[in-house]
Amino acid sequence: MLFNHLEVNFIMKPGDRAAQMIVQVIATPEVAEVEDLDATVRREGVFGSTDV
């Protein structure tokens, strides 16, 4: 599969070779270690339950 982002057609002929690269930013957030977390309300359902 070849993605052409140009406004003109790109024709490949038998024997032509293509290489593609995806350039994407990889975010690395800052991590902070804390002693404890704020209390939150917990529900009684199963894991991930919202009781809806």
Secondary structure by P-SEA (a helix, b strand, c coil): cccccccbbbbbcccbbbbbbbbbbbbbcbbbbbccccbbbbbccccccccc
